[in-house]
């Protein structure tokens, strides 16, 4: 007799074997079932065409018959050593069964037909009963709660098309120890987190009766309407180099997808960013194939790149179209797409001309189209980020300059005679109105963060305001220095004159700010009729004091003559104001750095051409090397000390948005430098 420890181990092993023997997997359906004859002639014969023939004989509108090769039953042996198949049909009074013991087939001394497998009559059945049961024992794996959940998460939840709008013809339940396990569907809150949702419809006979055989409809999140793109047969046959007959043989299909920018995922009241990302991980993988609403193999998962569209960007986040950021489905059917055939292991489709066309339509045509959309949005987002950053920085500097200016004005006021101090109050009130204006722009920025054009306009206004207020600050600072000098010489009369000059210039700079405000995001984006010549002259007049300080001679002409006539235009009023303000400020800076060789006078010419509908700004400053004529319009490109490199970029973006164009004239001066900027105004299409 063995030791107690040995006995305990033996006893435990026996109990474990008994426990494993009781474990089972049971697969049950309520289909039409099989008779004893069906079990003998069809179930026990590998590769029978029964289902294929039944599919062809099915009446229109009937539930689709799945499978066609007659080999799926062999998967039983991978799950466990013992299997019992029971089936009955409506009207039968009994069940028929087959028992399999798969390890008998491992005997190398026996031929296949020497292993006895027979159909037997089993338990009585109710005549109304129909269906099939397969019970598998001596399992090859331990189906714990965790394994069952993993099976549901990785396979069952994606078994049927998550985008299907129809009621699922084959509802599936998973039961563990008598308790039904939940199978999650694609949650609506995850759909709402997607950057866009797209539907692709292919019909070789024409989508919805049109000449288009492929149509893509895409709706960005929060968009009020979808963006559509269509392709006709001629366009696709030329692009893909395939005959029209192949398109016809492929048959119609529908694809859907959700695209997520993982870098832009944001939490909601109900779900955190982490929860959204984790749920996305369960569904992502690109386009999954669904035949008759059931998934083909593991297509559409991270393990299967059947469309071959990742090519190095598998785990890229942000503005990248890859399987890691996409949930999609391609819905085909046995009826509509008979030439698309599953491989023997049902992991993917068999290669054929129609399968290659399907891959080309989705992997080349549609994916490239979607990537173009994403790239366009990426560029727009980058521009919005630049505009927002620029505006925020400009407003911060403006606030600091204004605080400094107001303090300087208070100090200057102390030196004025009592009867003259009302002038300081007027100056302070003007400055305070500018403080309030900066606050208005900040509020507008908060409300305009989702609108590219408003952000560009605010950025441009912000730059102008920053420049003007900086000039104001320097002017006030200089006035303070002059007052100190006057105190030493006791020139009290000159103090009044200095303050009067400061007051005049502050009022002038305030007018400049108000002029450029004509296009601020306050509901004034409507086009209107106005005189472009008068507006241009008003803008140039706002620089009068700066021109005087820096000895710049400025002139405005119309059609090479005096600007004494009207030029009525129909456009957004502030377009000229904002762009000219930027260009003139730019010219003033460079004219201070030097003038063209052989000249000693600083000149600025603004030419209006009523026929070409252009406004050109030319100065005789240092000029621009022709090789940088396009570079200067790119964000952050600057050769100015402490320059941002955003003024020309933002101005050109604004003009472009409103249908115009801002560029550097490519006609070089005799020294090979470019010195003329041209604003091509939008044409009146009213």
Beta strands, then each sheet from edge to edge (+ up, - down):
strand 1: 24-29
strand 2: 80-88
strand 3: 94-101
strand 4: 119-124
strand 5: 131-139
strand 6: 174-176
strand 7: 179-181
strand 8: 196-202
strand 9: 212-220
strand 10: 227-232
strand 11: 253-259
strand 12: 286-291
strand 13: 294-295
strand 14: 326-332
strand 15: 527-531
strand 16: 552-558
strand 17: 561-562
strand 18: 568-572
strand 19: 602-609
strand 20: 614-619
strand 21: 624-625
strand 22: 661-664
strand 23: 673-674
strand 24: 676-680
sheet 1: 1+ 5- 2+ 3- 4+
sheet 2: 6+ 7-
sheet 3: 10+ 9- 8+ 11- 14+ 12+ 13-
sheet 4: 15+ 18-
sheet 5: 17+ 16- 19- 20+ 24- 22+
sheet 6: 21+ 23-
end
